[in-house]
């Protein structure tokens, strides 16, 4: 075991347990980030909050762009970042545990495009006419127009992607506006449906079953297999919903 200003490292063989702790000590990212070796080619960074995920994600993307990180995949989750396809995960885990947190000091790396308040923003034209709009209004204690106003007035950020190709889990709404999923999921949710579940907002990129509450729809295509990249949404991207037509 080694003890330092920002690291308590417990080294284990590949495939087993924790390698170290990264002490994030500045701004919004205060707290510990745990680093684990996963299998023989990956490192999992347990961040705990979306804000810490974005900080670690920014650091990883920037280091890979500068040739300092050999990872074939950088995958953000709800509270984790996975670095996969690395040649020596134990060595990388030790190194990651010593990374400075993005935005927390003079040694911190700049945030790449798509992560941070000054990154690009995707605009999603939205008709607020979903079948669950009135139900959400009751949960929120407002009118259908109030839901549209509050939702469209929020600057969201893609926390992570999953469930279906092109589906992003967007954060930005306060915890007190979290809503439950449907007791009985729909067999088919139309593509482009703008939906809420828990504290997340999402847009169904293709028709699929789903239990989220539907508050609107958009004609913007979020996933196109022929495009490069095929998905419009990526972790860290800012998203704003803009009302079009009558709510």
N, C-alpha and C positions, 0 to 999 in steps of 0.2 A: 504493500500500500504506500502510495506517495501522497503527501499533503502539501498543497500550495495555496496561493492567494485565491485562485479560482477553480481549483480542481481537487477532488478527492477521488482517486482512481483505484478501483479494485479490478485487477486484470484477471480475466478468465479465458479458457480455451475457446476457439470458435464454436458458435452454436450454443453458448451458455451465458446467460445472465448479464449483469451490468459491468461495463468497463470503466465508466467514470461519470462524474457529475460536472456539468458546466454551470458555474455560478453566474447568472445574468444579473448585473448589478446596477443597471441604469434605466431611467425613464419608466415607460409603461411595462418594460420587460423584466422587472425585478422578480427574482425567484430562481429555482434550480431547474436545469434541463438535464434529464437523465439520458445517458448514452448506452445503448445495448448492441452487442453483436448478434446478428440474426442469421443463422445458417452459416454457410461458408463464403458468401459473397456480398453480404449486406450489413448495413449499420442502421439501427433504428434510433431516432432522437425523439424522446418523449418530452414534449414541450408544455403540455398542460392547458394552454389557452390559445385561441386563434392568433392573438397578437404576437405571442412567442413563436408560433408556427411561421408567421410572416417574416419575423426577424431572422429565424434560422434558414428559411427558404431563400431569403435574399442573400444571406451569406454564402449558402451552398451554390446558388446560381452564379454569383459573381466569381467565386473561386474556380468553378469549372470553366467559366468563360476565360479566365486568366491562365488556365492550364495548371492550376494548383490542386485540382480535385479530379481524380479519375473515377467517375461514376457514370454508368450508362443510363441510369434512371434516377431522377429526383422526384419523389412522389409525396405530395402533401396529403395529410389526413386531417380529421377533425382536431386532433391534438398531437399529431406526430409528423415527422418528416423521415422518409425512408430513402437511404442512399444505397442503390443496388448496383450490382455489376462492378464491385470494387475488387482489386487484386489482393489486398491484405486488409480485411476488415478490422482485425485487432489493432493494427498500427493506425488505421484511419480513426477508429474510435478514440484512441488516445489523443490524436491530433484534434478531433472535433471537440473533445472535452476542454481544449485550451483555446478554442476560437473566441475572439471578442464578439460580443453581441452586436448585431447591426444597429447602428444609430446610437450607441451608448458611450462613445468616447472617441478620442483622436485616432485610435488604432482601428476603429470600426470601418468595415468596407462600405462603399456607397451602395444604396439599394438599386438593383437593376430595374428596368422598365417593367411595369406591371405590379410592383410591390411598393407600397408607400402612398402617401397622400398626393404626391405630384405625378403619379403614373397615369397612363392613358385610362379613359373612361368609355365604356360601351353604353350606348343609348338604346333602350328597348322600347319602341312604340307599343303602347298597351291600351286595349279597350277594357275598361273595368266593368265587365258585364257577366262575370262568372256565376255559375249556379249556387255557389256557397258564399257569395258576397254578403248577403243579408245575415247569414249565420255568423260570419266573421264580425260584422258590424255589431251584433249582439254581444259577442265575446269582448269586443273592444269598447262597448258602451258608447257607440256613436252611430252615425248613419252610413249608408253605402257610399255616399259622397265623402264622408269623413274618412272612411277606409282608403278610398282612392287618393285623397289629399295626403293622408299620412304616409301611405306606401310610396307614392310618387315623390314625396318630399324627402325621402331617405336615400342617402348615398350608400349603396350596398357594396360588399366586397366578396369575391369568391373565396370561401374558406378552403374548399377542397372539391374534387369531382368524383362521381361514382354513380351507382345504381344503373345507369344506362349511358352509352356513349354520348358525350356532350352535355350531360346533366351536371350542373354545378349547385353546390349548397352555398347559398348567399347569406351572410350575416350583416347586421346593421340595425335591425329592430330591437328595441329594448326587451328585456326578459319578461316584463309584465304584459307584453302583447303576444306572448307565445300561445299557440292554439293547438288543440289535440287533433290527431288524425281522425278520419272517419272510422266509425266502428266496423263498417262493412266496406272494404275498398271497392272502387268501381272496376268493372271488368275491362273498360277501355277509357282512357283519358286522351282526348285529342292532342295532337302535336301542337305546340305553341301555347299550351295552357299555362298561365301564371298561377302559382300555387303557394300555399303556406302550410308548414307543419312544424310544431314546436316553435323555436325562434328563427327557423330558416325560411327563406324564400327560394323557390326554384321555378324553372321553366322546363316543361316536358319537351325535349328535342324531337321526340317521335311519339307516335301513339303507343300506349302501353297501359297495363293495369296500374292502379295507383290509389292511395288512400289520402292524399293531401287535399286540403280545402282549396277549391278553384275560385279565384277572385277575378280573373280576366284572361285575356288571350293576346298573342302577338303573332304577326306574320313574319317576323324576323327568323330566318333559319339559323339555328345554333349549331347544327352538325351537318356536314356535307362530306361524305367519304372521298369525293373528288377534289376537295379543296386542300390547300396546304397552309396552315394546319387544318385538319378536318373539323376541329372543335373551336368555336369562337371563345368559349370560356376557359380560363386557366386560373389556377390558384393565385390570389393576390390582385386580380384584375378588378377595378372599380366598375360598378354597374349602376345605372340610373334608369328607372322606368318613367316614361313620359306619356301622359294620357293623350289618347287620340279618340275622337268621336265622343258621343254621349256616354256618360258613366252609368 
